[in-house]
Amino acid sequence: MTRRRRRVVALSSRDQERVARGESPEDLARADYEHDALSGPAEGLDAPAPGGAGSNDARLRRDVPPHWG
């Protein structure tokens, strides 16, 4: 199976400037996995932040609704 290529019909003025400078507009659309929001100190949403000091955890534990025990 051959891969179909997409063809650009129109470029925005900003992308036209990038192409004129020799840059690829697609480079800006690629994900930056080294500096994304989930690779911070908590290493993603599933891992707890170290320490917990200054976090929202204490308030959340204190403000538990009565039906949650």
Backbone atoms as SQL, in Angstrom:
CREATE TABLE atoms (id INTEGER PRIMARY KEY, chain TEXT, resi INTEGER, resn TEXT, atom TEXT, x REAL, y REAL, z REAL);
INSERT INTO atoms VALUES
  (1, 'A', 1, 'MET', 'N', 0.836, -1.167, 0.000),
  (2, 'A', 1, 'MET', 'CA', 0.000, 0.000, 0.000),
  (3, 'A', 1, 'MET', 'C', 0.891, 1.244, 0.000),
  (4, 'A', 2, 'THR', 'N', 0.644, 2.123, -0.899),
  (5, 'A', 2, 'THR', 'CA', 1.437, 3.347, -0.952),
  (6, 'A', 2, 'THR', 'C', 0.829, 4.399, -0.043),
  (7, 'A', 3, 'ARG', 'N', 1.680, 5.160, 0.532),
  (8, 'A', 3, 'ARG', 'CA', 1.220, 6.210, 1.437),
  (9, 'A', 3, 'ARG', 'C', 0.876, 7.451, 0.627),
  (10, 'A', 4, 'ARG', 'N', -0.318, 7.940, 0.859),
  (11, 'A', 4, 'ARG', 'CA', -0.737, 9.147, 0.159),
  (12, 'A', 4, 'ARG', 'C', -0.137, 10.353, 0.843),
  (13, 'A', 5, 'ARG', 'N', 0.259, 11.315, 0.067),
  (14, 'A', 5, 'ARG', 'CA', 0.839, 12.531, 0.610),
  (15, 'A', 5, 'ARG', 'C', -0.185, 13.644, 0.551),
  (16, 'A', 6, 'ARG', 'N', -0.202, 14.431, 1.599),
  (17, 'A', 6, 'ARG', 'CA', -1.104, 15.577, 1.611),
  (18, 'A', 6, 'ARG', 'C', -0.443, 16.739, 0.882),
  (19, 'A', 7, 'ARG', 'N', -1.239, 17.499, 0.225),
  (20, 'A', 7, 'ARG', 'CA', -0.732, 18.646, -0.511),
  (21, 'A', 7, 'ARG', 'C', -1.276, 19.919, 0.111),
  (22, 'A', 8, 'VAL', 'N', -0.417, 20.876, 0.319),
  (23, 'A', 8, 'VAL', 'CA', -0.838, 22.152, 0.878),
  (24, 'A', 8, 'VAL', 'C', -1.435, 22.994, -0.233),
  (25, 'A', 9, 'VAL', 'N', -2.630, 23.473, 0.025),
  (26, 'A', 9, 'VAL', 'CA', -3.299, 24.313, -0.961),
  (27, 'A', 9, 'VAL', 'C', -3.026, 25.784, -0.668),
  (28, 'A', 10, 'ALA', 'N', -3.038, 26.158, 0.611),
  (29, 'A', 10, 'ALA', 'CA', -2.805, 27.548, 0.987),
  (30, 'A', 10, 'ALA', 'C', -2.026, 27.595, 2.297),
  (31, 'A', 11, 'LEU', 'N', -1.121, 28.534, 2.398),
  (32, 'A', 11, 'LEU', 'CA', -0.356, 28.741, 3.621),
  (33, 'A', 11, 'LEU', 'C', -0.766, 30.063, 4.248),
  (34, 'A', 12, 'SER', 'N', -0.756, 30.091, 5.570),
  (35, 'A', 12, 'SER', 'CA', -1.015, 31.356, 6.251),
  (36, 'A', 12, 'SER', 'C', 0.175, 32.283, 6.013),
  (37, 'A', 13, 'SER', 'N', -0.006, 33.542, 6.292),
  (38, 'A', 13, 'SER', 'CA', 1.089, 34.502, 6.084),
  (39, 'A', 13, 'SER', 'C', 2.277, 34.164, 6.987),
  (40, 'A', 14, 'ARG', 'N', 1.996, 33.707, 8.199),
  (41, 'A', 14, 'ARG', 'CA', 3.077, 33.326, 9.115),
  (42, 'A', 14, 'ARG', 'C', 3.838, 32.111, 8.579),
  (43, 'A', 15, 'ASP', 'N', 3.107, 31.117, 8.058),
  (44, 'A', 15, 'ASP', 'CA', 3.774, 29.949, 7.493),
  (45, 'A', 15, 'ASP', 'C', 4.531, 30.309, 6.221),
  (46, 'A', 16, 'GLN', 'N', 4.023, 31.237, 5.427),
  (47, 'A', 16, 'GLN', 'CA', 4.742, 31.684, 4.234),
  (48, 'A', 16, 'GLN', 'C', 6.077, 32.314, 4.623),
  (49, 'A', 17, 'GLU', 'N', 6.085, 33.091, 5.712),
  (50, 'A', 17, 'GLU', 'CA', 7.335, 33.690, 6.189),
  (51, 'A', 17, 'GLU', 'C', 8.310, 32.611, 6.644),
  (52, 'A', 18, 'ARG', 'N', 7.807, 31.588, 7.334),
  (53, 'A', 18, 'ARG', 'CA', 8.679, 30.498, 7.787),
  (54, 'A', 18, 'ARG', 'C', 9.283, 29.759, 6.600),
  (55, 'A', 19, 'VAL', 'N', 8.474, 29.483, 5.594),
  (56, 'A', 19, 'VAL', 'CA', 8.967, 28.786, 4.408),
  (57, 'A', 19, 'VAL', 'C', 9.997, 29.653, 3.691),
  (58, 'A', 20, 'ALA', 'N', 9.771, 30.959, 3.628),
  (59, 'A', 20, 'ALA', 'CA', 10.717, 31.867, 2.982),
  (60, 'A', 20, 'ALA', 'C', 12.063, 31.872, 3.709),
  (61, 'A', 21, 'ARG', 'N', 12.050, 31.682, 5.036),
  (62, 'A', 21, 'ARG', 'CA', 13.293, 31.621, 5.816),
  (63, 'A', 21, 'ARG', 'C', 13.917, 30.231, 5.774),
  (64, 'A', 22, 'GLY', 'N', 13.252, 29.279, 5.147),
  (65, 'A', 22, 'GLY', 'CA', 13.780, 27.925, 5.052),
  (66, 'A', 22, 'GLY', 'C', 13.343, 27.015, 6.178),
  (67, 'A', 23, 'GLU', 'N', 12.436, 27.480, 7.041),
  (68, 'A', 23, 'GLU', 'CA', 11.932, 26.665, 8.140),
  (69, 'A', 23, 'GLU', 'C', 10.751, 25.837, 7.661),
  (70, 'A', 24, 'SER', 'N', 10.485, 24.759, 8.367),
  (71, 'A', 24, 'SER', 'CA', 9.339, 23.918, 8.049),
  (72, 'A', 24, 'SER', 'C', 8.210, 24.220, 9.025),
  (73, 'A', 25, 'PRO', 'N', 7.033, 24.579, 8.540),
  (74, 'A', 25, 'PRO', 'CA', 5.908, 24.827, 9.447),
  (75, 'A', 25, 'PRO', 'C', 5.536, 23.593, 10.267),
  (76, 'A', 26, 'GLU', 'N', 5.841, 22.406, 9.762),
  (77, 'A', 26, 'GLU', 'CA', 5.508, 21.175, 10.476),
  (78, 'A', 26, 'GLU', 'C', 6.351, 21.003, 11.734),
  (79, 'A', 27, 'ASP', 'N', 7.540, 21.590, 11.772),
  (80, 'A', 27, 'ASP', 'CA', 8.395, 21.460, 12.957),
  (81, 'A', 27, 'ASP', 'C', 7.722, 22.032, 14.189),
  (82, 'A', 28, 'LEU', 'N', 6.950, 23.084, 14.017),
  (83, 'A', 28, 'LEU', 'CA', 6.287, 23.710, 15.152),
  (84, 'A', 28, 'LEU', 'C', 5.101, 22.894, 15.645),
  (85, 'A', 29, 'ALA', 'N', 4.574, 22.018, 14.816),
  (86, 'A', 29, 'ALA', 'CA', 3.416, 21.218, 15.196),
  (87, 'A', 29, 'ALA', 'C', 3.817, 19.920, 15.887),
  (88, 'A', 30, 'ARG', 'N', 5.083, 19.556, 15.843),
  (89, 'A', 30, 'ARG', 'CA', 5.526, 18.313, 16.465),
  (90, 'A', 30, 'ARG', 'C', 5.571, 18.459, 17.977),
  (91, 'A', 31, 'ALA', 'N', 5.295, 17.374, 18.651),
  (92, 'A', 31, 'ALA', 'CA', 5.306, 17.373, 20.119),
  (93, 'A', 31, 'ALA', 'C', 6.741, 17.465, 20.628),
  (94, 'A', 32, 'ASP', 'N', 6.937, 18.210, 21.676),
  (95, 'A', 32, 'ASP', 'CA', 8.233, 18.341, 22.325),
  (96, 'A', 32, 'ASP', 'C', 8.193, 17.481, 23.588),
  (97, 'A', 33, 'TYR', 'N', 8.616, 16.225, 23.462),
  (98, 'A', 33, 'TYR', 'CA', 8.485, 15.289, 24.569),
  (99, 'A', 33, 'TYR', 'C', 9.486, 15.550, 25.694),
  (100, 'A', 34, 'GLU', 'N', 10.543, 16.293, 25.435),
  (101, 'A', 34, 'GLU', 'CA', 11.505, 16.582, 26.489),
  (102, 'A', 34, 'GLU', 'C', 11.028, 17.692, 27.412),
  (103, 'A', 35, 'HIS', 'N', 10.130, 18.559, 26.934),
  (104, 'A', 35, 'HIS', 'CA', 9.709, 19.710, 27.720),
  (105, 'A', 35, 'HIS', 'C', 8.198, 19.811, 27.809),
  (106, 'A', 36, 'ASP', 'N', 7.494, 18.696, 27.778),
  (107, 'A', 36, 'ASP', 'CA', 6.038, 18.774, 27.851),
  (108, 'A', 36, 'ASP', 'C', 5.581, 18.958, 29.298),
  (109, 'A', 37, 'ALA', 'N', 4.336, 19.300, 29.469),
  (110, 'A', 37, 'ALA', 'CA', 3.805, 19.637, 30.794),
  (111, 'A', 37, 'ALA', 'C', 3.789, 18.443, 31.738),
  (112, 'A', 38, 'LEU', 'N', 3.734, 17.236, 31.222),
  (113, 'A', 38, 'LEU', 'CA', 3.627, 16.061, 32.082),
  (114, 'A', 38, 'LEU', 'C', 4.977, 15.500, 32.506),
  (115, 'A', 39, 'SER', 'N', 6.072, 16.048, 32.018),
  (116, 'A', 39, 'SER', 'CA', 7.376, 15.511, 32.393),
  (117, 'A', 39, 'SER', 'C', 8.043, 16.344, 33.479),
  (118, 'A', 40, 'GLY', 'N', 7.267, 17.073, 34.232),
  (119, 'A', 40, 'GLY', 'CA', 7.794, 17.891, 35.326),
  (120, 'A', 40, 'GLY', 'C', 8.170, 17.046, 36.526),
  (121, 'A', 41, 'PRO', 'N', 8.210, 17.632, 37.711),
  (122, 'A', 41, 'PRO', 'CA', 8.652, 16.894, 38.897),
  (123, 'A', 41, 'PRO', 'C', 7.746, 15.727, 39.266),
  (124, 'A', 42, 'ALA', 'N', 6.479, 15.761, 38.909),
  (125, 'A', 42, 'ALA', 'CA', 5.573, 14.672, 39.258),
  (126, 'A', 42, 'ALA', 'C', 5.633, 13.545, 38.240),
  (127, 'A', 43, 'GLU', 'N', 6.307, 13.736, 37.125),
  (128, 'A', 43, 'GLU', 'CA', 6.451, 12.746, 36.058),
  (129, 'A', 43, 'GLU', 'C', 5.114, 12.223, 35.586),
  (130, 'A', 44, 'GLY', 'N', 4.177, 13.085, 35.363),
  (131, 'A', 44, 'GLY', 'CA', 2.878, 12.681, 34.848),
  (132, 'A', 44, 'GLY', 'C', 1.785, 12.862, 35.870),
  (133, 'A', 45, 'LEU', 'N', 0.576, 12.637, 35.431),
  (134, 'A', 45, 'LEU', 'CA', -0.560, 12.850, 36.309),
  (135, 'A', 45, 'LEU', 'C', -0.757, 11.714, 37.307),
  (136, 'A', 46, 'ASP', 'N', -0.253, 10.524, 37.010),
  (137, 'A', 46, 'ASP', 'CA', -0.470, 9.375, 37.885),
  (138, 'A', 46, 'ASP', 'C', 0.455, 9.369, 39.098),
  (139, 'A', 47, 'ALA', 'N', 1.600, 10.017, 38.993),
  (140, 'A', 47, 'ALA', 'CA', 2.564, 10.005, 40.089),
  (141, 'A', 47, 'ALA', 'C', 2.314, 11.192, 41.011),
  (142, 'A', 48, 'PRO', 'N', 2.335, 10.971, 42.313),
  (143, 'A', 48, 'PRO', 'CA', 2.129, 12.096, 43.240),
  (144, 'A', 48, 'PRO', 'C', 3.342, 13.022, 43.245),
  (145, 'A', 49, 'ALA', 'N', 3.104, 14.277, 43.502),
  (146, 'A', 49, 'ALA', 'CA', 4.195, 15.241, 43.605),
  (147, 'A', 49, 'ALA', 'C', 4.991, 14.948, 44.870),
  (148, 'A', 50, 'PRO', 'N', 6.305, 15.047, 44.829),
  (149, 'A', 50, 'PRO', 'CA', 7.104, 14.753, 46.015),
  (150, 'A', 50, 'PRO', 'C', 6.871, 15.776, 47.114),
  (151, 'A', 51, 'GLY', 'N', 6.843, 15.296, 48.350),
  (152, 'A', 51, 'GLY', 'CA', 6.706, 16.193, 49.494),
  (153, 'A', 51, 'GLY', 'C', 5.272, 16.498, 49.836),
  (154, 'A', 52, 'GLY', 'N', 4.556, 17.089, 48.962),
  (155, 'A', 52, 'GLY', 'CA', 3.174, 17.457, 49.213),
  (156, 'A', 52, 'GLY', 'C', 3.033, 18.764, 49.964),
  (157, 'A', 53, 'ALA', 'N', 4.122, 19.363, 50.392),
  (158, 'A', 53, 'ALA', 'CA', 4.051, 20.636, 51.112),
  (159, 'A', 53, 'ALA', 'C', 3.613, 21.725, 50.146),
  (160, 'A', 54, 'GLY', 'N', 2.636, 22.508, 50.580),
  (161, 'A', 54, 'GLY', 'CA', 2.151, 23.581, 49.723),
  (162, 'A', 54, 'GLY', 'C', 1.181, 23.098, 48.668),
  (163, 'A', 55, 'SER', 'N', 0.829, 21.839, 48.725),
  (164, 'A', 55, 'SER', 'CA', -0.083, 21.316, 47.719),
  (165, 'A', 55, 'SER', 'C', -1.521, 21.433, 48.206),
  (166, 'A', 56, 'ASN', 'N', -2.404, 21.015, 47.396),
  (167, 'A', 56, 'ASN', 'CA', -3.829, 21.085, 47.681),
  (168, 'A', 56, 'ASN', 'C', -4.311, 19.842, 48.439),
  (169, 'A', 57, 'ASP', 'N', -3.414, 18.895, 48.690),
  (170, 'A', 57, 'ASP', 'CA', -3.811, 17.618, 49.281),
  (171, 'A', 57, 'ASP', 'C', -4.440, 17.764, 50.661),
  (172, 'A', 58, 'ALA', 'N', -3.851, 18.577, 51.526),
  (173, 'A', 58, 'ALA', 'CA', -4.374, 18.725, 52.890),
  (174, 'A', 58, 'ALA', 'C', -5.782, 19.299, 52.872),
  (175, 'A', 59, 'ARG', 'N', -6.022, 20.280, 52.039),
  (176, 'A', 59, 'ARG', 'CA', -7.360, 20.874, 51.956),
  (177, 'A', 59, 'ARG', 'C', -8.361, 19.859, 51.426),
  (178, 'A', 60, 'LEU', 'N', -7.957, 19.081, 50.446),
  (179, 'A', 60, 'LEU', 'CA', -8.872, 18.084, 49.892),
  (180, 'A', 60, 'LEU', 'C', -9.215, 17.013, 50.923),
  (181, 'A', 61, 'ARG', 'N', -8.236, 16.592, 51.725),
  (182, 'A', 61, 'ARG', 'CA', -8.509, 15.595, 52.764),
  (183, 'A', 61, 'ARG', 'C', -9.401, 16.163, 53.860),
  (184, 'A', 62, 'ARG', 'N', -9.235, 17.433, 54.174),
  (185, 'A', 62, 'ARG', 'CA', -10.007, 18.088, 55.229),
  (186, 'A', 62, 'ARG', 'C', -11.450, 18.338, 54.786),
  (187, 'A', 63, 'ASP', 'N', -11.658, 18.636, 53.522),
  (188, 'A', 63, 'ASP', 'CA', -12.980, 19.005, 53.011),
  (189, 'A', 63, 'ASP', 'C', -13.721, 17.835, 52.368),
  (190, 'A', 64, 'VAL', 'N', -13.592, 16.642, 52.950),
  (191, 'A', 64, 'VAL', 'CA', -14.270, 15.465, 52.412),
  (192, 'A', 64, 'VAL', 'C', -15.757, 15.558, 52.739),
  (193, 'A', 65, 'PRO', 'N', -16.625, 15.349, 51.762),
  (194, 'A', 65, 'PRO', 'CA', -18.067, 15.382, 52.042),
  (195, 'A', 65, 'PRO', 'C', -18.446, 14.316, 53.069),
  (196, 'A', 66, 'PRO', 'N', -19.491, 14.547, 53.888),
  (197, 'A', 66, 'PRO', 'CA', -19.868, 13.617, 54.959),
  (198, 'A', 66, 'PRO', 'C', -20.215, 12.216, 54.453),
  (199, 'A', 67, 'HIS', 'N', -20.794, 12.105, 53.282),
  (200, 'A', 67, 'HIS', 'CA', -21.196, 10.781, 52.798),
  (201, 'A', 67, 'HIS', 'C', -20.004, 9.959, 52.306),
  (202, 'A', 68, 'TRP', 'N', -18.816, 10.517, 52.299),
  (203, 'A', 68, 'TRP', 'CA', -17.630, 9.769, 51.915),
  (204, 'A', 68, 'TRP', 'C', -16.938, 9.168, 53.130),
  (205, 'A', 69, 'GLY', 'N', -17.451, 9.417, 54.317),
  (206, 'A', 69, 'GLY', 'CA', -16.920, 8.824, 55.529),
  (207, 'A', 69, 'GLY', 'C', -15.848, 9.623, 56.091);
